[in-house]
Amino acid sequence: MRNYFLILFLLIFGATEAQKLKKEDKQLVANLQAHIQYLASDELQGRRTGTQGEALAMKYISDKFKGVGLAPKGTNDYLQPFVINEGKQVNPSTHLIVGGQALTLYKDFFPLAFSGNASLEALPSMAIQEVQMPWFWDIKEVVEENKGNPHWDVYAAIEKKAEDAQKKSATALFVFNTSATKDNIQFKGSERPSQLSIPVVYLTKEAVSKYFNDESATLDIKLKTDISPKSRTGNNVIGFIDNGAPTTIVFGAHFDHLGLGEDGNSLQQGSKDIHNGADDNASGISALIELARMLKASSLKQNNYLFVAFSGEEQGLYGSKYFTENPTVDLGSVSYMINMDMIGRLNPSSPVLTVGGFGTSPSWGAVYNATGKKSIYKGALQFRFDSSGVGPSDHTSFYRKSIPVLFYFTGLHSDYHKPTDDADKINYTGELQVIKHIYSLVEVQSRNAGKVAFTPTKEMQMNATASFKVTLGIMPDYSFSGNGVRVDGVTEGRPAQKAGLKAGDVIVKLGDHAIGSLESYMEALSKFNKGDKTTVYYNRGSENHSSPVEFQ
């Protein structure tokens, strides 16, 4: 009889505990739903960095951090502001008046990115190149001569001509094209070349036919060019659990998204709809908040815990790069970093969780292969391991500082970078499993004293996409605001490494192609085929270098 009551007690106790756990899980799922539904709502307008939507998101996150009991660890309470340099912009004061007629910016004319800023009034003739007067250049001949040359750079040709005009005391250079061959010239705002001292202005065919159709005439010109740097400010949101431990674990997720697709990174062509970014990455931020809540209430005091919601990720890891260059904790105390990016679309029929950074420490193999009481929570999860410590998300910035990383990701889907990435498509119970898995990993790893050992890994080819036939083998520094592309890492055995490039070098020219930004670097790469040989020009500190390179 006593055994009967003992069995009955155990059954009732077990059922009660199961019901308690189920209730906790339900509450966690409800919390996830509340976080994601707000962060991915239309009110936040897609959370583009530097916008009011981003401001609303960072207030929500900082309020949640405060409510959980995290101490502020930014440079301004919970916030850490940083600047995103976007290149250059043409300001509204720019104007061109010809014979009393005001021309329309971009429709009739526009300055080029390397144009100088100036105001002038002059009475030039298009047919005569006089000192202290504007010059005119029809690029028809050079465009026709080079239309079959993939390595010819029209911007480099114009800049060279403008430098010559500047040396010969011209006050401006007006460029136009009467050829039937399109030149595709535009104001490249993303470029950051050095500015000349004279204006360099492109005239459209419509403007030339209407206002500049008589080369022998004396023109009455009033011109002002006003180009300035273009930037916006983003904010990381940072909270801290200080357990007085010698080591710190960093948890990260980015909260910015695409806004209305203004930056051209939407995969729905031409869309100006709100990109709500429920999976990318409201899912990661909701997990960040819930892990902070769980660890604050836990008995896991062997480490301190830093929680960072990054902004600027969609523009090129700006927030995480800025944090690792301006850390608010000693990076030497960081044991490892966990990054969560797009963890909300676990496939119920094939619940695969990708674990990146697996090769950045020998500890990860030991943790994932442990069995019995030492094993981590796996639930129904199936794992796909990626050894590389770099990739298109914020863990890369920490790996660059020789910090072990783990990157969690439930996979791409048809709504990625589209307005259809909405909260109703999130697998909330699937994300629950991911969070429980990450928490258990921290719990198991905390039994091991000291910092996690770091191991360098083979790196992904970040620029070797389907649109390129070749790769140089560098990891670009997306946050670099100067002229050119700064190298953040070099892959062994690739052309850049063979050419002698190192991290910190700034590539300024590839063959005949001037490199002013990451966009022009990619454009230059697209001109080459495997086996092509050229010269890479780069700056190392104050020194200028060049090396032969052969593309693979």
Secondary structure, DSSP 8 states (H G I E B T S, - for coil): -HHHHHHHHHHHHHHHHHHHHHHHHHHHHHHHHHHHHHHTSGGGTT--TTSHHHHHHHHHHHHHHHHHT-EE-SSBTTEEEEEEEEEEEE-TT-EEEETTEE--BTTTEEE-TT---EEEEE--BTT---TTSEEEEE-HHHHHHTTT-TT--HHHHHHHHHHHHHHTT-SEEEEE--SSS-------TT------SS-EEEE-HHHHHHHS--TTSB--EEEEE-EEEEEEEEEEEEEEE--S-S-EEEEEEE----TTTTTS--SSTT--S----IIIIIHHHHHHHHHHHHHHTSS--SSEEEEEEE---TTTSHHHHHHHHS-SS-GGGEEEEEEE-S-S---TTS-EEEEETGGG-HHHHHHHH--GGG----TT-EEEEE--S-SSSTHHHHHTTT--EEEEE----TTTTSTT--GGG--HHHHHHHHHHHHHHHHHHTTS-S-----------TT--TT-S----EEE-TT--SSSEEEEEE-TTSHHHHTT--TT-EEEEETTEE--SHHHHHHHHTT--TT-EEEEEEEETTEEEEEEEE--
